[in-house]
Amino acid sequence: MTLRFDNRVAIVTGAGGGLGRAYALDLAKRGAKVVVNDLGGARDGSGSSLSAAQAVVDEITAMGGEAMANGASVTDAAAVEKMVAVVKERWGRIDILINNAGILRDKTFVKMSHDDFRQVLDVHLMGSVICTKAVWEIMREQAYGRILMTTSSTGLYGNFGQANYGAAKLGLVGLMKTLALEGGKYNVKINTIAPLAATRMTEDLMPPELLAKMGPETVVPAAVYLVSDEAPTNAVINAGGGGFERSYVTLTRGIHVTPEDMTAETVAARFAEISDRTGEIVPDTGAAQGAMALGGGK
């Protein structure tokens, strides 16, 4: 089976280089019309230029594909809505959104300013919210949509000096989980990718010998599958360097106690039982977790 995207329209944010560029090129090769969105700023989010996005559009058109460049900041709701309106007018629909744009402002928490924290959340989390909100009603009305969020091992498991980035990235997993429920009956599927790749964002975070094995092309297969007709929904896939794994938020069977034993001392005494991962599950919803807590564990 070959995954094709003929007659599909895709918006890829942060597509002027790195992962976004790789996604845009592969989707275009598979027949999609692609909006290459990129603010063209520095890694910390400063500055802007359309040249990077236009260069990717030129690559796509040179190979016979169809694409347009857009320089809207994902944090600017009016600019994003205008981008979506232009795309809808030109191509009639929007099928795919890949929320890939991001910035880094790495510091230890003690040295991190409120602005360092807020800016990273604004781009990664609120930027994804703004872009998703702009296409949501279109996708619902056409009964088709594929949206890809971008998380990180930092959000899922933590990394030193990235409290702002980690908070934003795990927030995107929570966003996906609720939107997957709300979009289900409209055939709007939401997934999340956790890429490990050699890009401008990671060039000084990993040793050169590792970076050499971690090109953006090693992440593309998972991303493309997650926005295809065959996509699942509510999945978090880790990808990079030839590895593909799935991450879950799991729940232990835990304990259930009587009102008399409902004390901090009980929790302390039975913490090993609470933590025992034997038979752990993945609840379908937050409500399902709540029902299990009220109904009792083991």
KOLVEX-293605 format. One record per residue (C-alpha): residue number from 1; residue in three letters; x, y, z. Coordinates in nm, 4 decimals, padded with zeros to 6 digits. Layout:
[atom NUM, "ALA", [X, Y, Z]],
...
END
This chain:
[atom 1, "MET", [00.0000, 00.0000, 00.0000]],
[atom 2, "THR", [00.1316, 00.3413, -00.0989]],
[atom 3, "LEU", [00.0066, 00.6376, 00.1018]],
[atom 4, "ARG", [-00.1064, 00.9098, -00.1359]],
[atom 5, "PHE", [-00.2344, 01.2614, -00.0715]],
[atom 6, "ASP", [-00.3784, 01.3531, -00.4099]],
[atom 7, "ASN", [-00.6350, 01.6341, -00.3812]],
[atom 8, "ARG", [-00.5419, 01.6862, -00.0145]],
[atom 9, "VAL", [-00.4410, 02.0288, 00.1144]],
[atom 10, "ALA", [-00.1878, 02.0467, 00.3966]],
[atom 11, "ILE", [-00.0641, 02.3323, 00.6144]],
[atom 12, "VAL", [00.2743, 02.2741, 00.7764]],
[atom 13, "THR", [00.3943, 02.5319, 01.0285]],
[atom 14, "GLY", [00.7623, 02.5952, 01.0845]],
[atom 15, "ALA", [00.8230, 02.4440, 00.7406]],
[atom 16, "GLY", [01.1068, 02.6683, 00.6256]],
[atom 17, "GLY", [01.3677, 02.4174, 00.7430]],
[atom 18, "GLY", [01.4322, 02.1056, 00.9478]],
[atom 19, "LEU", [01.1412, 01.8758, 01.0196]],
[atom 20, "GLY", [00.8756, 02.1043, 00.8722]],
[atom 21, "ARG", [01.0558, 02.1260, 00.5408]],
[atom 22, "ALA", [01.0974, 01.7480, 00.5327]],
[atom 23, "TYR", [00.7257, 01.6974, 00.6034]],
[atom 24, "ALA", [00.6251, 01.9488, 00.3362]],
[atom 25, "LEU", [00.8473, 01.7932, 00.0705]],
[atom 26, "ASP", [00.7287, 01.4390, 00.1386]],
[atom 27, "LEU", [00.3617, 01.5363, 00.1382]],
[atom 28, "ALA", [00.4117, 01.7236, -00.1894]],
[atom 29, "LYS", [00.5840, 01.4219, -00.3451]],
[atom 30, "ARG", [00.2804, 01.2171, -00.2491]],
[atom 31, "GLY", [00.0430, 01.4554, -00.4253]],
[atom 32, "ALA", [-00.0622, 01.7060, -00.1574]],
[atom 33, "LYS", [-00.0934, 02.0780, -00.2122]],
[atom 34, "VAL", [00.1170, 02.2307, 00.0647]],
[atom 35, "VAL", [00.1143, 02.5589, 00.2538]],
[atom 36, "VAL", [00.4690, 02.6217, 00.3744]],
[atom 37, "ASN", [00.4238, 02.8406, 00.6804]],
[atom 38, "ASP", [00.7307, 02.9861, 00.8488]],
[atom 39, "LEU", [00.7877, 03.3100, 01.0364]],
[atom 40, "GLY", [01.1549, 03.2891, 00.9394]],
[atom 41, "GLY", [01.2775, 03.3921, 01.2824]],
[atom 42, "ALA", [01.5789, 03.2887, 01.4866]],
[atom 43, "ARG", [01.5726, 02.9829, 01.7115]],
[atom 44, "ASP", [01.4609, 03.1974, 02.0071]],
[atom 45, "GLY", [01.1720, 03.3397, 01.8046]],
[atom 46, "SER", [01.3201, 03.6791, 01.7190]],
[atom 47, "GLY", [01.3083, 03.8299, 01.3680]],
[atom 48, "SER", [01.1141, 03.7263, 01.0596]],
[atom 49, "SER", [01.1664, 03.6546, 00.6889]],
[atom 50, "LEU", [00.9675, 03.4783, 00.4160]],
[atom 51, "SER", [01.2800, 03.3607, 00.2334]],
[atom 52, "ALA", [01.3028, 03.0207, 00.4033]],
[atom 53, "ALA", [00.9393, 02.9359, 00.3320]],
[atom 54, "GLN", [00.9682, 03.0542, -00.0291]],
[atom 55, "ALA", [01.2791, 02.8414, -00.0807]],
[atom 56, "VAL", [01.0819, 02.5290, 00.0172]],
[atom 57, "VAL", [00.7957, 02.6307, -00.2123]],
[atom 58, "ASP", [01.0482, 02.6655, -00.4934]],
[atom 59, "GLU", [01.1752, 02.3129, -00.4222]],
[atom 60, "ILE", [00.8212, 02.1771, -00.4395]],
[atom 61, "THR", [00.7293, 02.3582, -00.7602]],
[atom 62, "ALA", [01.0580, 02.2509, -00.9194]],
[atom 63, "MET", [00.9566, 01.8875, -00.8748]],
[atom 64, "GLY", [00.6122, 01.9534, -01.0222]],
[atom 65, "GLY", [00.4203, 02.0029, -00.7002]],
[atom 66, "GLU", [00.1891, 02.2809, -00.5874]],
[atom 67, "ALA", [00.2647, 02.4987, -00.2846]],
[atom 68, "MET", [00.2345, 02.8465, -00.1399]],
[atom 69, "ALA", [00.4491, 03.0319, 00.1136]],
[atom 70, "ASN", [00.3102, 03.2034, 00.4201]],
[atom 71, "GLY", [00.4917, 03.4034, 00.6872]],
[atom 72, "ALA", [00.2258, 03.4290, 00.9585]],
[atom 73, "SER", [00.3345, 03.3884, 01.3180]],
[atom 74, "VAL", [00.1408, 03.1031, 01.4748]],
[atom 75, "THR", [00.0863, 03.3288, 01.7779]],
[atom 76, "ASP", [-00.1012, 03.5876, 01.5676]],
[atom 77, "ALA", [-00.4598, 03.4667, 01.5457]],
[atom 78, "ALA", [-00.5641, 03.7261, 01.2869]],
[atom 79, "ALA", [-00.2711, 03.6378, 01.0592]],
[atom 80, "VAL", [-00.3392, 03.2654, 01.0931]],
[atom 81, "GLU", [-00.7088, 03.3130, 01.0158]],
[atom 82, "LYS", [-00.6146, 03.5169, 00.7083]],
[atom 83, "MET", [-00.3778, 03.2389, 00.5957]],
[atom 84, "VAL", [-00.6547, 02.9817, 00.6326]],
[atom 85, "ALA", [-00.9007, 03.2012, 00.4391]],
[atom 86, "VAL", [-00.6526, 03.2429, 00.1522]],
[atom 87, "VAL", [-00.5885, 02.8680, 00.1381]],
[atom 88, "LYS", [-00.9600, 02.7873, 00.1451]],
[atom 89, "GLU", [-01.0265, 03.0372, -00.1327]],
[atom 90, "ARG", [-00.7454, 02.9050, -00.3498]],
[atom 91, "TRP", [-00.7809, 02.5306, -00.2978]],
[atom 92, "GLY", [-01.1306, 02.4907, -00.1563]],
[atom 93, "ARG", [-01.0491, 02.2811, 00.1487]],
[atom 94, "ILE", [-00.7943, 02.2113, 00.4223]],
[atom 95, "ASP", [-00.7351, 01.8465, 00.5073]],
[atom 96, "ILE", [-00.4147, 01.8400, 00.7098]],
[atom 97, "LEU", [-00.2502, 02.0602, 00.9703]],
[atom 98, "ILE", [00.0932, 01.9813, 01.1086]],
[atom 99, "ASN", [00.1694, 02.1978, 01.4116]],
[atom 100, "ASN", [00.5477, 02.1957, 01.3940]],
[atom 101, "ALA", [00.6556, 02.5562, 01.4630]],
[atom 102, "GLY", [00.8581, 02.6082, 01.7788]],
[atom 103, "ILE", [01.1281, 02.8024, 01.9574]],
[atom 104, "LEU", [01.3767, 02.7302, 02.2344]],
[atom 105, "ARG", [01.4779, 02.9403, 02.5322]],
[atom 106, "ASP", [01.6672, 02.6858, 02.7393]],
[atom 107, "LYS", [01.7785, 02.7852, 03.0907]],
[atom 108, "THR", [01.7629, 02.6309, 03.4334]],
[atom 109, "PHE", [01.4408, 02.7240, 03.6094]],
[atom 110, "VAL", [01.6232, 02.9463, 03.8585]],
[atom 111, "LYS", [01.7519, 03.1616, 03.5701]],
[atom 112, "MET", [01.4368, 03.1464, 03.3567]],
[atom 113, "SER", [01.2315, 03.4660, 03.3399]],
[atom 114, "HIS", [00.8535, 03.4727, 03.3147]],
[atom 115, "ASP", [00.8979, 03.5971, 02.9583]],
[atom 116, "ASP", [01.1229, 03.3016, 02.8692]],
[atom 117, "PHE", [00.8489, 03.0709, 02.9945]],
[atom 118, "ARG", [00.5574, 03.2576, 02.8411]],
[atom 119, "GLN", [00.7118, 03.2950, 02.4952]],
[atom 120, "VAL", [00.7830, 02.9236, 02.4634]],
[atom 121, "LEU", [00.4305, 02.8329, 02.5755]],
[atom 122, "ASP", [00.2848, 03.0937, 02.3389]],
[atom 123, "VAL", [00.4575, 02.9506, 02.0316]],
[atom 124, "HIS", [00.4335, 02.5777, 02.0998]],
[atom 125, "LEU", [00.1064, 02.5472, 02.2887]],
[atom 126, "MET", [-00.0997, 02.8542, 02.2047]],
[atom 127, "GLY", [00.0384, 02.8563, 01.8485]],
[atom 128, "SER", [-00.0959, 02.5038, 01.8016]],
[atom 129, "VAL", [-00.4270, 02.6037, 01.9596]],
[atom 130, "ILE", [-00.4608, 02.9065, 01.7302]],
[atom 131, "CYS", [-00.3788, 02.7124, 01.4124]],
[atom 132, "THR", [-00.6016, 02.4211, 01.5092]],
[atom 133, "LYS", [-00.8919, 02.6493, 01.5981]],
[atom 134, "ALA", [-00.8578, 02.8225, 01.2593]],
[atom 135, "VAL", [-00.9089, 02.4963, 01.0651]],
[atom 136, "TRP", [-01.1347, 02.3101, 01.3087]],
[atom 137, "GLU", [-01.4725, 02.4169, 01.1739]],
[atom 138, "ILE", [-01.3600, 02.3625, 00.8133]],
[atom 139, "MET", [-01.2552, 02.0070, 00.8934]],
[atom 140, "ARG", [-01.5767, 01.9344, 01.0826]],
[atom 141, "GLU", [-01.7928, 02.0641, 00.7983]],
[atom 142, "GLN", [-01.6107, 01.8612, 00.5338]],
[atom 143, "ALA", [-01.6099, 01.5541, 00.7645]],
[atom 144, "TYR", [-01.2389, 01.5064, 00.7175]],
[atom 145, "GLY", [-00.9332, 01.6315, 00.8986]],
[atom 146, "ARG", [-00.5932, 01.5184, 01.0150]],
[atom 147, "ILE", [-00.4073, 01.7243, 01.2754]],
[atom 148, "LEU", [-00.0608, 01.6486, 01.4081]],
[atom 149, "MET", [00.0732, 01.7996, 01.7289]],
[atom 150, "THR", [00.4429, 01.7948, 01.8155]],
[atom 151, "THR", [00.5500, 01.6878, 02.1615]],
[atom 152, "SER", [00.8985, 01.5960, 02.2812]],
[atom 153, "SER", [01.0798, 01.3535, 02.5064]],
[atom 154, "THR", [01.1225, 01.6606, 02.7284]],
[atom 155, "GLY", [00.7472, 01.6919, 02.7679]],
[atom 156, "LEU", [00.6958, 01.3193, 02.8103]],
[atom 157, "TYR", [00.9919, 01.2392, 03.0349]],
[atom 158, "GLY", [01.1750, 01.5623, 03.1249]],
[atom 159, "ASN", [01.5133, 01.7130, 03.0371]],
[atom 160, "PHE", [01.7359, 01.9421, 03.2411]],
[atom 161, "GLY", [01.7071, 02.3124, 03.1613]],
[atom 162, "GLN", [01.3851, 02.2891, 02.9613]],
[atom 163, "ALA", [01.1015, 02.3518, 03.2092]],
[atom 164, "ASN", [00.9248, 02.5920, 02.9713]],
[atom 165, "TYR", [00.9611, 02.3619, 02.6711]],
[atom 166, "GLY", [00.8557, 02.0534, 02.8668]],
[atom 167, "ALA", [00.5448, 02.2235, 03.0049]],
[atom 168, "ALA", [00.4402, 02.3337, 02.6569]],
[atom 169, "LYS", [00.5093, 01.9973, 02.4989]],
[atom 170, "LEU", [00.3148, 01.7905, 02.7490]],
[atom 171, "GLY", [00.0322, 02.0431, 02.7236]],
[atom 172, "LEU", [00.0022, 01.9488, 02.3564]],
[atom 173, "VAL", [-00.0579, 01.5845, 02.4507]],
[atom 174, "GLY", [-00.3460, 01.6934, 02.6731]],
[atom 175, "LEU", [-00.4827, 01.9076, 02.3908]],
[atom 176, "MET", [-00.4696, 01.6110, 02.1533]],
[atom 177, "LYS", [-00.6512, 01.3812, 02.3945]],
[atom 178, "THR", [-00.9556, 01.6056, 02.4262]],
[atom 179, "LEU", [-00.9664, 01.7061, 02.0583]],
[atom 180, "ALA", [-00.9503, 01.3399, 01.9575]],
[atom 181, "LEU", [-01.2733, 01.2887, 02.1520]],
[atom 182, "GLU", [-01.4424, 01.6008, 02.0149]],
[atom 183, "GLY", [-01.3361, 01.5396, 01.6546]],
[atom 184, "GLY", [-01.4157, 01.1692, 01.6400]],
[atom 185, "LYS", [-01.7673, 01.1788, 01.4958]],
[atom 186, "TYR", [-01.6545, 01.4260, 01.2278]],
[atom 187, "ASN", [-01.3670, 01.2056, 01.1039]],
[atom 188, "VAL", [-01.1174, 01.4593, 01.2384]],
[atom 189, "LYS", [-00.8253, 01.2618, 01.3766]],
[atom 190, "ILE", [-00.5636, 01.4096, 01.6067]],
[atom 191, "ASN", [-00.2240, 01.2571, 01.6788]],
[atom 192, "THR", [00.1064, 01.3658, 01.8262]],
[atom 193, "ILE", [00.4644, 01.3033, 01.7210]],
[atom 194, "ALA", [00.7668, 01.3125, 01.9487]],
[atom 195, "PRO", [01.0569, 01.3618, 01.7060]],
[atom 196, "LEU", [01.4233, 01.3048, 01.7782]],
[atom 197, "ALA", [01.6065, 01.4690, 01.4900]],
[atom 198, "ALA", [01.9081, 01.6743, 01.3920]],
[atom 199, "THR", [01.7668, 02.0222, 01.3298]],
[atom 200, "ARG", [01.8456, 02.3811, 01.4147]],
[atom 201, "MET", [01.6601, 02.3242, 01.7415]],
[atom 202, "THR", [01.8807, 02.0317, 01.8482]],
[atom 203, "GLU", [02.2158, 02.1034, 01.6841]],
[atom 204, "ASP", [02.3882, 02.1889, 02.0144]],
[atom 205, "LEU", [02.1944, 01.9442, 02.2320]],
[atom 206, "MET", [02.3356, 01.6173, 02.0963]],
[atom 207, "PRO", [02.6851, 01.4978, 01.9953]],
[atom 208, "PRO", [02.7755, 01.5169, 01.6224]],
[atom 209, "GLU", [02.8025, 01.1396, 01.5819]],
[atom 210, "LEU", [02.4448, 01.1000, 01.7046]],
[atom 211, "LEU", [02.3147, 01.3910, 01.4996]],
[atom 212, "ALA", [02.4546, 01.2252, 01.1871]],
[atom 213, "LYS", [02.2083, 00.9385, 01.2363]],
[atom 214, "MET", [01.9119, 01.1591, 01.3242]],
[atom 215, "GLY", [01.8207, 01.3470, 01.0058]],
[atom 216, "PRO", [01.4663, 01.4844, 00.9714]],
[atom 217, "GLU", [01.3989, 01.2172, 00.7107]],
[atom 218, "THR", [01.4058, 00.9584, 00.9939]],
[atom 219, "VAL", [01.0979, 01.1204, 01.1497]],
[atom 220, "VAL", [00.8984, 01.1788, 00.8304]],
[atom 221, "PRO", [00.7543, 00.8237, 00.7940]],
[atom 222, "ALA", [00.5698, 00.8460, 01.1263]],
[atom 223, "ALA", [00.4464, 01.2001, 01.0666]],
[atom 224, "VAL", [00.3156, 01.1197, 00.7193]],
[atom 225, "TYR", [00.1337, 00.8097, 00.8418]],
[atom 226, "LEU", [-00.0262, 01.0057, 01.1271]],
[atom 227, "VAL", [-00.1856, 01.2541, 00.8816]],
[atom 228, "SER", [-00.2883, 00.9976, 00.6192]],
[atom 229, "ASP", [-00.6303, 00.8504, 00.5395]],
[atom 230, "GLU", [-00.5177, 00.5429, 00.7362]],
[atom 231, "ALA", [-00.4250, 00.7384, 01.0499]],
[atom 232, "PRO", [-00.5303, 00.6321, 01.3982]],
[atom 233, "THR", [-00.6386, 00.8973, 01.6481]],
[atom 234, "ASN", [-00.5108, 00.9862, 01.9952]],
[atom 235, "ALA", [-00.1690, 00.8271, 01.9371]],
[atom 236, "VAL", [00.1702, 00.9571, 02.0519]],
[atom 237, "ILE", [00.4507, 00.8210, 01.8343]],
[atom 238, "ASN", [00.8196, 00.8692, 01.9094]],
[atom 239, "ALA", [01.0356, 00.8692, 01.5970]],
[atom 240, "GLY", [01.3968, 00.9245, 01.4994]],
[atom 241, "GLY", [01.7101, 00.7496, 01.3833]],
[atom 242, "GLY", [01.5199, 00.4453, 01.2606]],
[atom 243, "GLY", [01.3295, 00.3921, 01.5856]],
[atom 244, "PHE", [00.9516, 00.4136, 01.6167]],
[atom 245, "GLU", [00.7794, 00.3704, 01.9522]],
[atom 246, "ARG", [00.4436, 00.4595, 02.1042]],
[atom 247, "SER", [00.4111, 00.6491, 02.4318]],
[atom 248, "TYR", [00.1172, 00.6083, 02.6675]],
[atom 249, "VAL", [-00.0088, 00.7787, 02.9812]],
[atom 250, "THR", [-00.0767, 00.4724, 03.1953]],
[atom 251, "LEU", [-00.2615, 00.4127, 03.5200]],
[atom 252, "THR", [-00.1754, 00.1554, 03.7856]],
[atom 253, "ARG", [-00.4469, -00.0562, 03.9415]],
[atom 254, "GLY", [-00.3699, 00.1149, 04.2705]],
[atom 255, "ILE", [-00.5592, 00.0571, 04.5946]],
[atom 256, "HIS", [-00.9046, 00.1402, 04.7285]],
[atom 257, "VAL", [-00.9466, 00.2051, 05.0992]],
[atom 258, "THR", [-01.2256, 00.2545, 05.3499]],
[atom 259, "PRO", [-01.3044, 00.6027, 05.4861]],
[atom 260, "GLU", [-01.1289, 00.5102, 05.8107]],
[atom 261, "ASP", [-00.8047, 00.4354, 05.6241]],
[atom 262, "MET", [-00.8218, 00.7422, 05.4012]],
[atom 263, "THR", [-00.5143, 00.9071, 05.5546]],
[atom 264, "ALA", [-00.1737, 01.0311, 05.4451]],
[atom 265, "GLU", [-00.0236, 00.7567, 05.6586]],
[atom 266, "THR", [-00.2069, 00.4930, 05.4550]],
[atom 267, "VAL", [-00.0744, 00.6420, 05.1321]],
[atom 268, "ALA", [00.2782, 00.6421, 05.2767]],
[atom 269, "ALA", [00.2528, 00.2853, 05.4031]],
[atom 270, "ARG", [00.1056, 00.1490, 05.0805]],
[atom 271, "PHE", [00.2897, 00.3643, 04.8260]],
[atom 272, "ALA", [00.4633, 00.0602, 04.6766]],
[atom 273, "GLU", [00.1231, -00.0992, 04.6112]],
[atom 274, "ILE", [-00.0079, 00.2236, 04.4593]],
[atom 275, "SER", [00.3004, 00.2315, 04.2328]],
[atom 276, "ASP", [00.2874, -00.1362, 04.1303]],
[atom 277, "ARG", [00.2607, -00.1403, 03.7494]],
[atom 278, "THR", [00.1263, -00.4947, 03.7256]],
[atom 279, "GLY", [-00.1837, -00.4858, 03.5101]],
[atom 280, "GLU", [-00.1633, -00.1111, 03.4446]],
[atom 281, "ILE", [-00.4126, 00.0296, 03.1958]],
[atom 282, "VAL", [-00.4631, 00.3247, 02.9614]],
[atom 283, "PRO", [-00.8007, 00.4897, 03.0320]],
[atom 284, "ASP", [-00.9885, 00.6107, 02.7258]],
[atom 285, "THR", [-01.0898, 00.9363, 02.8963]],
[atom 286, "GLY", [-01.0381, 01.1331, 03.2138]],
[atom 287, "ALA", [-01.3910, 01.0341, 03.3137]],
[atom 288, "ALA", [-01.2943, 00.6671, 03.2824]],
[atom 289, "GLN", [-01.0066, 00.7243, 03.5217]],
[atom 290, "GLY", [-01.2409, 00.8948, 03.7653]],
[atom 291, "ALA", [-01.4873, 00.6076, 03.7482]],
[atom 292, "MET", [-01.2096, 00.3614, 03.8234]],
[atom 293, "ALA", [-01.0989, 00.5646, 04.1257]],
[atom 294, "LEU", [-01.4528, 00.5691, 04.2628]],
[atom 295, "GLY", [-01.5121, 00.2046, 04.1804]],
[atom 296, "GLY", [-01.1967, 00.0798, 04.3463]],
[atom 297, "GLY", [-00.8656, -00.0598, 04.2358]],
[atom 298, "LYS", [-00.7325, -00.3864, 04.3595]],
END
